[in-house]
Amino acid sequence: MIIFGTKTKILKSKDSTTYDCENCNSKGSVTFSFMARYFHIFWIPIFPISKKGISQCSHCKQVLYANEMNPRMKQDCASASTNTKIPITHYFGLFIIELFFCLVIFSIVKNSIDETKFLATPQVDDLYKIEKNDAYTLYKIAEIKGDTLFFKMHSMAVRKYTGLNNLKKKYKNDYSDETIKFTKDQIKSMKSDSKSDFGKIYSIERD
């Protein structure tokens, strides 16, 4: 179950100006505070929603919102609001989301660079994730002779790409003893052309 909602944090004004209370006539007992409201998931602040100013008398505890203040206090409250910043912690969730997307982008770029390198300089035991005839399987390089690569095919295939991870973990040694061969040019076409007669290479991995 996902727990989410909104919470409010009281921010003290940095403005040290005080005001006389019109309710109890106390002198210099009224100061400004601000209610910063934010959205949270599992009590982790995600992003701020609003910030509202109030005044409160320390003697009679009367609270006034901006629309209840006299014109002078209302103007001073707006000025104090500008100088009272929302805590950076209220943006914590946004920072996490931004970091997550940065890591995803970095991973995609790195994988693309790595696969370009693996295509140019193949090595024995490089693992290819292949799609052909609406099924997915694994090819592993068994031998390299010049521009020709010899692969061992995995003995099993799955209907979904995500199922290949299960083949890698549970059936990591279930490869045919027979090999199939492709030239480097054929391999490149399998990577770049989704309609290649030889199948489609989705990714290349190297331990």
Secondary structure, DSSP 8 states (H G I E B T S, - for coil): ---EEEEEEEEE-S----B--TTT--TT-EEEEEEEEEEEETTEEEEEEEEEEEEEETTT--EEEGGGS-HHHHHHHHHHHHHS---GGGGHHHHHHHHHHHHHHHHHHHHHHHHHHHHHS--TT-EEEEEETTEEEEEEEEEEETTEEEEEEES--BSSGGGHHHHHHHSTT-EEEEEEEEEHHHHHHHHH-TT-TT-EEEEEE--
